[in-house]
């Protein structure tokens, strides 16, 4: 895991996994994976847009992914 961000609900942790080019959402309390989205490349920093409705992931491969 490289980058992490806590969701607006305070219960969901979003992590960038560079080894398989994916972003995961993890429930903090249970530590269960809620979902995983393959985005390819080498995802690094995870942030949210100003409204908190989209996840923005900087990718070392040269692009930015926006997940809703």
C-alpha positions in Angstrom: 0.0 0.0 0.0 1.3 3.5 -0.9 -1.4 6.1 -0.4 -4.4 6.1 1.9 -7.4 8.4 2.6 -10.2 8.2 5.1 -13.7 8.6 3.6 -16.1 11.3 4.7 -18.0 8.8 6.8 -14.9 8.2 8.9 -15.4 4.4 8.6 -14.0 3.6 5.1 -10.3 3.7 4.4 -9.3 3.9 0.7 -5.9 2.6 -0.2 -3.8 2.6 -3.3 -2.1 -0.8 -4.0 0.9 -0.4 -6.3 1.6 -4.1 -6.5 -1.5 -4.8 -8.5 -2.6 -1.4 -9.7 -5.8 -1.2 -7.7 -7.7 1.0 -5.2 -9.4 -0.8 -2.3 -12.1 0.4 0.1 -11.8 -1.2 3.6 -14.2 -1.0 6.5 -12.1 0.3 9.5 -14.0 -1.5 12.2 -14.2 -5.0 10.6 -11.1 -4.7 8.4 -13.1 -6.2 5.6 -12.6 -5.3 2.0 -15.7 -3.6 0.7 -14.6 -3.4 -2.9 -11.6 -3.2 -5.1 -11.2 -1.3 -8.4 -8.4 -2.1 -10.8 -7.1 1.1 -12.4 -3.7 -0.2 -13.7 -0.4 1.6 -13.5 1.1 2.5 -10.2 -1.5 4.3 -8.1 0.0 6.6 -5.5 -1.9 9.4 -3.7 -5.5 9.0 -2.8 -7.6 12.2 -2.2 -11.3 13.3 -2.6 -12.7 16.1 -4.6 -14.0 19.2 -2.8 -17.6 17.8 -2.6 -16.3 14.4 -1.2 -18.1 12.5 -3.9 -15.2 11.4 -6.1 -11.9 9.7 -5.3 -9.0 11.2 -7.2 -5.9 8.9 -7.5 -2.6 10.1 -8.8 -0.8 7.5 -10.9 2.9 7.2 -11.2 2.4 5.9 -14.8 1.4 9.5 -15.8 -2.3 9.9 -15.3 -5.0 10.7 -12.7 -8.0 8.4 -12.1 -11.4 9.7 -10.9 -13.6 7.1 -9.2 -17.2 7.8 -8.3 
